[in-house]
């Protein structure tokens, strides 16, 4: 499975979560984090999709996806352990841990050559 299949929905969830946090609690920190991380994840997801369409691999996109997921996992995990609130911190930490594992797996198993399409 290609990473953009999960990255784009993950980025949309992070973005929506930041917007919802702002609307419900007027939390500018939630808005900034949601828009920032969600935007970066969406940009990386679409860059990965674009690379896939051109039969290449975007290592930059995969690295950005991994870093965003790891940072969200650590920050939201720390926030969860401080507050013991599952929503939103615990949920985002768990989702980010799963995504981090997926991205690390993709990095470890990625072929180190560009896929070429032969003409028929």
HUURLIN-V84712 format. One record per helix or strand of 2 or more residues. SS is the DSSP state (a for helix, b for strand). FROM is the first residue (numbers start at 1). TO is the last residue. If there is no record, write none. Layout:
SS;FROM;TO + SS;FROM;TO
//
This chain:
a;4;25 + a;28;53 + a;59;83 + a;86;109
//
